[in-house]
């Protein structure tokens, strides 16, 4: 086999590494308008996530996905696997909403509401409580082990693990009634599957938010890779204004109040705080980068620096590429946001949302599936009657007992072998075997093969108008 050629004295050698080790990023704490908005959304999302399983609704919890019983309870709705179309609609709404928000204002989801961002913010706040701000954490990491360092590191880890386990417990509480789950945990009687998912989800939260952090956003999340397909030059993004900020100059080149001391300097004092507060460790002054998650921490810290220097805010701001290049006014930028892709995304979202709401509002309180008997499509019984056997799955989608009457229509002479009424308990489903028969004199007038007919299932009670029609076929033998 040929051996690789040895590079000569003048040859350039390029080493390609499949993995590049990076230093841990210690973001600096920041306060400002966008930081407060971010923490407000963190509080709202976590209040919903941690609180919903504990919210009662009658004799059950408000939101419960009971996989064992194949029932999904969402407040007053009782959904079955056959209602998968609603999940499809929700996924479509989520996808188009992501497209719309990205086209309008970039990675708003990533910067404010993504679970990775939310839990990273929570874990970094815990780290700040125990180890201090950025400089204190850097000093602590370099310091030799001592009691002070040990208790701070151990306390942080203990709180991280507690948050991770509580998150895993809450996640499983959406699939197993959380009160029962809590009693099992207290009695150390948790089942194997519940134990696995509590630990798995807790470990994922602990590892992603505590250690991987920006690595998830930069290398694991696919959204960072295809976001450029949804951006254009009129998308609002976190932007540095080079026309106003360049050339940069530190305080040594400026007067006490920020005036340039014989130098034609821009407003950027090259303090580097925008890099220190960035959770992904980028320098926004280099322009748009796929690692930017749009959290606007650099905007908050830069505005604080501009206030101290006595210069206008907005050196780093939400702006568009066209806005920066053409010096557009805010009104002009907002007018240009309503471009064809934004209008199309909005229209699609409105149509899907309206269709989903209409479907839920007009949804009957029960469902029926019709399955033919696989053993025999058609058979002759006494007196020459033709019989087909079906299995009907009747599903009560309410939380009250109901009775349903089964009828058939669409073919002359077609009758049920016996009157069929189905009684179901709250949120109960039952398979019912039903036989249809056709008299021989009618069957002789029809061609052999499958003939369309309809099942009508009516709810018996005060509301006689509640009914469902399911199409099927009646088979005549040759």
Secondary structure by P-SEA (a helix, b strand, c coil): ccccccccccbbbbbbbcbbbbccccccccccaaaaaaaaaaaaaaaaaaccccccccccccccccccccbbbccccccccccaaaaaaaaaaaaaaaaaaaacccccccccccaaaaaaaaaaaaaaaccccaaaaaaaaaccccaaaaaaaaaaaaaaaaaaaaaaaaaacccccaaaaaaaaaaccccaaaaaaaaaaaaaaaaaaccccccccccccccccccccccccccccccccccccccccccccccccccccccccccccccccccccccccccccccccccccccaaaaaaaaaaaaaacccccccccccaaaaaacccaaaaaaacccaaaaaaaaaaaaaaaaaaaaaaacccbbbbbbccccccccccccbbbbbbbbbbccccccccbbbbbbbccccccccccbbbbbbcccbbbbbbbbbbbcaaaaaacccccccbbbbbbbcccccccbbbbbbcccccc
